[in-house]
Amino acid sequence: MIRQQRHPASWWDQFQQASEKFDLAILTENLGDEIAPKISSPLLRREAEIALEVMVRHLNKPNSEELAERARKGVERLIETVARLEERSGDGFELREAHALIHLLEGKAGDAAHEAEDFVKTQAILKCFVRALRLERFDSNLAVKLLAAGQDPAIALHSGQVIGKYAWWPSWLLKVVTERALNGRLDEETVVALDRCAYAELSPAQARIAKRLLDGEEALINASAVRLEGLGEAHAADKLRSGDLATVALAARLIPI
């Protein structure tokens, strides 16, 4: 048995609300492929696989009345089979996997994921949901990492979109923004400020200074602020000392290329 913290169905349901392009067919196919092989009974597993295959075909062609009917009957047969097995076997037969798959085939994605966390690794389930988002310019690896670290879907998915959108940023800056995302400190104001750093065309030496300033190195911040004051930029110096990220690129560029 996989022992891990299980998220409530409502937590998983947030994914469908995060993207207008959320594809239930992709989720059903991928999560179904994680669940079905875990069904211990070969006959029950085969019936589950058939029901899953037909349902995925239906979800990909929702206007087909024939597939809709076949999918409905497939789910009904699976439900009836599980009910009979429960009657005959009582508590002696493990059916949690079948119940999770039934939830999935009924369109109850959150319930299915919640049940599946009992026997499928959470990270594998997360990948299924992230694939179903169908978001463009999206860093799915970061999103899964943030979700696995316990961040709420809305925050983690936003960070994944930010990193995907600004994939052209220099590697040193991507590292900074990734660290901030992992620490839950990536808001719109920070992104705008970091974007200015990306456009600053810093030399490698200047980039190293910028990273240290972004990391909050107090001695370097004070020294840079003094240099700004010497150039008549007292306002910028005050902003740098107060933690304003928008002045980092300006301070870093004071270092000769």
N, C-alpha and C positions, 0 to 999 in steps of 0.2 A: 504494500500500500504506500502511496506517495503522501507523506505527511507535510503539508504546507498550509499556510493561511488561505482560507477560501474567501473570495470576494462575493458579496451578495449579488443577486441577479440584477438589481438596480444599478450597480457599479458597471457591470458589463453592458447594460442597455445604453449607457452614455455614448458608446461608440457610434451607434446608429444615429444619434442626434448630432454627432460631430461632423458629419459629412453628408451633403445632399446626394453624393454619388455612391453612398454605401451600397454594396452589392451583396444581397442576401444569398445569391447563388454561389458566389465565391466563398463566403463564410460557410455555407452549408456543406459544400464539397470538401473544403480543407479541414474544417472541424470534424466533419463526419469521418474523414479518413484517419483522424486521430482517435476517434471513439470506437468505430466499428471493429477494428482489429483486437480491441480489448475484450470483446464479448467472448466468453470462454466456450460456450456451446457452438460447435461447428454449424449445426442446422439453423440455430437462431441467428448466428452471425451471417450466414448466407442470406437469410430472409431480410435481415437488416440492410445488408449491402445492396440487395435488389431494390428495396424501398428507397434507399439513399440515392441510388443511381437515377431512378425515375423522377424523384423529387428535384434533383439538380437539373435534369433535362426540362422539367416543367418550369422551374424558376428562370431558366435561360430562354424559354419560349412561353411566356405567361399567357399569350393569346390562343394557345392551342388547347381546345376543349378536351381533346382526346388525352393529352398528357396530363391535364389537370385532373381528369377522372381517374386515370391510372395512378397518379400520385396519391390522390385521396384514398383509393382502395388499398394501395400499398401500406400506407400509414395505418389504416384500420386493421388490416391483417396483422401487422406487427403488434399493435396494441392488444388485439384478441389473443395472439399467441403468448405474449408476456403474461396476460391475465390468467390464461390456462395454466401456464407453468407455475405461477404463484399459488394457484389453488392446489395444485398437485404436490408442490415441493415445500410450501410454507417458507420458513426461514432458511431452509437447507440449500437454496439455490441462489447464487449471486446474480442479481438482475439490475444493478445500479447503472451499468454501462448501457443497457438497452433502454432504460428509462431516460437517460441523458440524451440518447439519440432520438427518442420519440419527441422529447421537448424540442430538439433542433428541427425535426421534420414538421413539427406543428408551428414553426416560426417563432418559438419562444427561445430566442438566442441567449438571453441573459440567464434563464433557468438552466439551459443546456450547459453553458460554460460553468456556472456555479456547481452543478452536479459533476461535470467532467474534471474539475480541479481535484477531486478525490482520487483520481487515478491517471490523470494526464498532467504533465508539468505545466505550471502556469505560463512559463515563457513560450511554450509551444502553442498554447491557446491564444496568447497575446499576438503572436505572429499571424495567426489565422484572422483575427479581428483587424489588425493593421492592414493586411493585404486587402481585405474587403472594403477599406476606406476609399481606395482608388484615388488617392490624392496625388496631384502632380507636384513636382519639385518638393519632395517630401523625404526627409531622412528617417526611414523606417527603423534602422538600427538604433539610432539615438532614442526614438520614441519608445521602442520596446525596452531599452535599458532604463529609461525614466519610469516607465510603467512598472517594471519589475522592482524598481527601487521604492515603489509605493506612492508615486505621484498620481494625482487624479487624472483621468483621461483628458479632460479639457486642457489642462496645463501641459501635460506631456505631448499631446498632439500639436498644440500650438508651437512648442519648442521644436518639434520635428519639422513643422512647416517653415519656421524661421531659418533653421539650418539648411533646409532644402532650397529655400529661396536665395540665400546668400552663399551658396556653395562656391561662388567665384572668389570669396574673400580669401586673403592669404592664410596659409596654414597656421601661422602663429595666432592669428585672430580667431580662427575657427576653434582652436584649442581653448582660447579664453572663453568664448561664448558657450562652448560645450560644458566647460567647468561650471559656468554660471547657471546653465540650464540644470545640471545635476544637483546644484545647491538650491534650486528653486528661486534664483535671483535674475531671471531673464524676463524683463518687462519691456513694453514698447519704447519707453524712454531710453533704456539701456541699448536696445537694438539700434535706434536712431544715432546714438552717440558712437557706437562701435562702427556703424556704417561710415561715419565721417573719418574714422581711423583708417578704414579700408581704402577710402579714396585719397588718403594723404600721400600715397606712394613713398612710404618710408624705406630707407635703406635697411639692411639687416641689423646694423648697429642701432639705428633709431627704433626699429621694431622691438628689439630687446628692451630698450628703455621704456617704450610704450607699454609692453607687457608688465614690466615691473611697476609702472605707475598704475596700471589697471589692477594689479594685485594689491595696491595700497601700501607700497613700501614707503614708510613715513619719511625717512631721511632723504630719499630721492625726491619725494614730492616737495619737501621744504626747499631743497636745493634748486629744484626747477622753478618753484614759485619765486625765489629770490632772483633768479635769472630773468624771469618774466618782468618782475618789478624794475630791474635794471634797464630793461628795454622800454619802460614806460607802459607796461601792460599790467598795472596794479589790479584792475578788475578781473583779468584772466587769472592772476595769481591767487586772488581770493577764491575764485571759483574752483581752482585746482585744489586748494587746501580744504575746501568744503566737500570734496569728493565728486565734483562735476566731471563726468566722463568726456564731455564735449571738448574740454580743453587739453585732453591727453595728447592728441595728435599735434596740437600747436606746441606743447611743451617738448614733445619728443623731437620735433623738427628743429629745435634749437641746437641739437647735436649735429655737428658738421657731417655731411655725407662723405 
